[in-house]
Amino acid sequence: MAAVRVFAPAKVNLYLGVGGRRDDGYHDVTTVLQAVDLCDELELVPAQGLSLNCAPDLGIPAEDNLAFRAANVLADELGRPADVMISLRKRIPAGAGLGGGSSDAAGVLTGLTVLWGVPEHDPVLTRVAASLGADVAFFLGVGAGTALYSGRGDELVRSLPTPTLDLVLLKPVGSISTSAAYAAFDASPAAAGDITRLLHALEHRDAEMVAASLSNNMEDVACALEPAVADALAWVRAAPGVLGVAVAGSGSALFGVCVDAGSAREVAAAAERQGMWSAVTTARDRAVVAERMCE
């Protein structure tokens, strides 16, 4: 029986500039998204109906998981049954701002293009992605691994060169609701940083300049909603071998750009001793990747 394995990467925001609320209820967003090599893994197998097995269990009904919803919505758009069994192995923590749910949704869409024979660039994929969340389009691979987005964060402006970055990802205890973060931002908005220097650094693949140019105007909100984020930011900024640090999305995870992989491993080990989740990873030049399996 044919099956498809999909690797769905996490992301970090090298730049996040959130603006005012739009008439459609979303916010104007300018962001530079960077895929990383920490990936969830999905396996899609033809079946009599739609099912999702997630390990570890996230404590939510399968119907509320974006991966499950992606299969349902695509099947409805195509006018066909959602006849697939999805196995999802989670490595990206939930509620962290690392895009795990959006990446899983894009992974299912990508895998189903293989299983169901949907053309890779069929407009239906763009419509479904937009209905599922702002980051899903990025993970579908339209902008490769590094890209500038605008609109509500789902409109590709241009792809960018992928820098060579050794990264440490950290998540303090506690999560931050995206809706709560944006509500807090509306109550106390912060000006967006200057993106010019970061774009210059990426064009020249200058890792040190990238690290020095990280910017996220949701940082104050994340720190206010989850004080452990503020403590972790201060701790990572002071850690040896860290060139720059920023919150991932609206939090609660953060990431540090390190001088090398060894420094990233040392920071990760020290963070784990303090009770934080951590991972060592690198910048990735592609988004979701699917491969056909034969059983």
Secondary structure, 3 states (H helix, E strand, C coil): CEEEEEEEEEEEEEEEEEEEECCCCCEEEEEEEEEEEEEEEEEEEECCCCEEEEECCCCCCHHHCHHHHHHHHHHHHHCCCCCEEEEEECCCCCCCCCCHHHHHHHHHHHHHHHHCCCCCCCHHHHHHHHHHCCCHHHHCCCCCCEEEEECECCEEEEECCCCCCEEEEEECCCCCCHHHHHHHHHHCCCCCCCCHHHHHHHHCCCHHHHHHCCEECCHHHHHHHCHHHHHHHHHHHCCCCEEEEEECCCCCCEEEEECCHHHHHHHHHHHHHCCCEEEEEEECCCCCEEEEEEC
